[in-house]
Amino acid sequence: MTATEISKLVGVTRATVSNWRKRHEDFPKPVGGTEFRPVFDWNAVQAWLADRGQDATDAPILSLQTLLRSSLSSDDAQVLLAGLKQSESGWVSSDSATTDAMSGVLKTLAHAAEVEGPRAALQALADHAHGGEQNVGLYRTPEPVATLMADLLQPLGAGLARVLDPACGGGSLLAAAAAHGATELYGQDISETQAALAHLVVQAETEVDATIAIGDSLHDDAFPGLAADAVLCSPLSGRDWGSDRAHIDDPRWAYGTPGRMDSELAWVQHALAHLRPGGLAVLLLPTFAASKTSGRRIRSSLLRAGALRAVINLPPRLPQLLWTRLNLQIWIMEKADPDGAVLDSVLLVDTAAGEAAQSGAGDAVDWPPVAETVRRVWSAFVEGRSAEAEEPNVSTVVRVVDLLDEEVDLTPGPRVKLAIDPGIVAGEADTALSRLRASVAELAHASEAVGQVAQISGATWRTATISDLAAGGAVRILRAQPPRSTASNDEDLRLAITGRDIAIGSPASGKVKVEPDSPTVEVEIGDVLVPTVRAPRGQAFRIAGPEEAGIALGPNVQLVRTDPQRLDPWFVAGFIGGIDDVASGGTTAIHSALHRTRIPLLPLAQQHRYGEAFRGVHQLRAALTQAGEAVDQVAEVLTTGLIAGALEPTTRSAINEDVSNPRGGSE
């Protein structure tokens, strides 16, 4: 077990484990690994901790990973995975030559599956069988995304029975299909490890005995005659798929043979070839599939045939998939009925720009509103309620003929932006212009107030550093302590203000763990909050007001609490935000050097006057920032409205009379 894994089990930091090794000669010696990444005997570490009254938390998955690493090779783990079966008493191996090491693993696997769920336990075994590299060759679809993709098969209703995933990975999509009523599951994967994992996961979670094959679906299709009700797939994309080995007469390439790097369009056609008439295919693809020049001919053929029903952009801040860092979108395809009418419209959805994707805090994505939006507009579209399927800034229904231009670009964003309600845009324009006028008035007021200063001869003051003032009791410098352990649930967390919140001028967005033996620092009105690192144009400080009072101090923040009988907080903050408080690090980031900031020693009344001046400068900067944001909003709303045909310029005499300068600008 590595030092990092020990720290997770014990609930301490990695640095604490390093300190144990340095300060305690009886700490267990490494039994393997390297000088920079040593491995320890977990039993010996547990005994050492027990002697000191320290208990390790129960972490079944980590214990399983440690046992696998110490007792089974990757090849042995692959053999165990391939022969694994579920019984009433747990997991058993069909291999008659089960070793003692394998028996120990099976027992630990059963415990991990009971506590953490079978998927997590089996995934740990598969990772080890794959060489322990969790990033290589493994392509997992996050469970919420898999659930949404299966939800989009809802139009099939009771007709959803047979489902295929031709790049099934660990079986997430097949398990989601079974949860929606599918009873015949077929999967194929090029990785023997993943194929075995998919079979086990689906069986454990759904009790459906899926048919899983090993091989390259695009070149060695294990189910050539299968006509499924639905295909769910999140394939590896954007790579050379071996087009030079493709047969030109292969019926799968009915819409055109994909280019060497157009693997995503090969998967799209493979999915369509395996559908019954009226069947649906839902694929998770990179966004460039909608716009790559090399794929425009195939996209055109898909549109003309009525095979493409929807393209749905997902938010860019989704939990990262292990196999890609690309922005993703969902394509919904339908196998046309030869005797039916050709479908002539496509639903385009851009959740990346909609309110649903913006409702989360910080950089997180609030997934449930995103999924609900997609389900709502898709249901309205397939039920023929096109007006309800079109939501401002989220979705639009586009005629196929309007997509068949030179580029055949299916990217939802631009078309969703153009499909806007003139009344809504006009209202947004009025609101934005009102905000701009108010911001300009506030900026003018702030600029007048800040101008109330007078020239003096160069002042010389006695000064003291913040450290000196802290030593004398005039200020207190506080920082949040790092958590001693990870939080177990949301009830252990409380709202905290972070250095990033201060630097970008946003409300508190952080979370800190509540620990009885290590109380959090609570912010009080008048505290000076200083980010430890900020961008050159980031805010250098914030004076806590009622909004921050009672909030916990979060990471990357230094708090300066002044004695109000000796120091004015705005006076102190003004000098902290000046030119002497930064440490040059050779980068564009500014690192605060709070301890050496020098504060003049002035009478309190004089401090108040300077403090008011600094407050005025701060308010001026805030007013300028608000005015800049208002300008950006006005420019975006007006430009979008003019381009989309929702707004038009009004005739104004001042403009009409200025015909002498057709180029615009000033002369």
Number of C-alpha atoms within 10 A of each C-alpha: 24 17 20 16 19 21 19 17 19 20 18 17 18 15 12 14 17 13 10 13 15 11 9 9 9 10 15 18 14 16 11 14 12 9 8 6 13 14 21 20 16 17 11 13 16 16 14 15 15 12 9 8 8 12 14 15 10 12 14 20 23 18 19 23 21 18 19 25 16 14 14 18 14 18 13 16 24 22 16 23 22 21 14 19 15 13 9 6 8 14 19 19 19 14 12 7 8 12 11 10 14 20 14 14 23 19 15 21 27 22 19 24 19 13 15 14 16 20 20 16 24 24 19 20 24 26 22 22 25 21 15 16 11 16 12 12 16 20 20 21 24 15 13 15 20 22 19 20 27 23 18 18 22 17 15 14 10 10 15 22 18 20 29 30 29 29 27 30 29 29 30 25 32 32 27 24 31 23 15 18 15 21 18 19 22 23 29 27 25 18 20 20 26 29 24 24 26 29 25 26 25 25 18 19 15 19 13 19 15 24 14 23 22 19 18 16 20 20 13 12 15 19 15 10 9 15 19 25 24 31 33 28 28 25 24 19 22 18 11 12 22 14 18 10 9 14 12 13 9 9 12 20 20 16 19 18 21 22 18 15 17 21 21 26 24 23 25 25 24 20 27 25 20 25 24 17 17 17 24 31 31 26 23 25 27 23 21 20 24 22 15 15 14 15 23 20 18 21 26 23 16 20 24 18 16 21 25 27 23 23 25 27 27 25 22 18 13 18 15 14 15 15 17 15 12 15 17 20 26 22 23 25 26 25 22 21 14 9 7 9 9 14 17 16 20 22 25 28 32 26 26 23 19 19 15 21 24 19 14 13 12 14 11 13 20 17 19 12 17 22 20 13 21 24 17 13 25 28 18 15 22 14 11 11 13 19 12 15 25 23 19 17 22 27 31 28 21 20 14 21 12 9 19 18 11 10 17 21 21 24 20 25 20 13 21 24 19 18 20 22 15 14 11 13 20 16 12 17 20 15 13 22 19 14 19 21 14 15 21 19 14 19 21 14 14 20 18 12 15 17 11 9 9 5 5 6 5 6 5 7 10 9 14 15 15 23 18 17 20 17 11 10 12 17 22 17 17 16 15 21 14 14 16 16 15 15 15 9 8 9 9 13 15 15 16 25 25 27 25 25 21 24 22 14 16 12 16 22 15 21 18 23 25 16 14 7 7 13 12 22 17 17 25 19 14 20 21 23 25 26 25 22 20 21 15 12 10 16 21 27 23 22 19 18 13 11 12 21 14 14 20 25 28 29 20 18 24 22 26 23 22 22 13 12 8 15 23 22 22 25 23 24 23 20 17 25 20 11 8 14 19 20 14 12 9 7 8 10 16 21 18 23 16 23 15 17 22 20 21 15 15 16 11 15 11 12 20 17 14 19 21 16 20 20 18 19 18 20 19 21 16 17 21 19 15 19 21 15 16 21 18 13 19 21 15 13 19 22 12 17 23 14 12 18 13 18 18 11 7 7 8 8 8 8 9 8 8 10 10 7 9 7 8 9 6 5 5
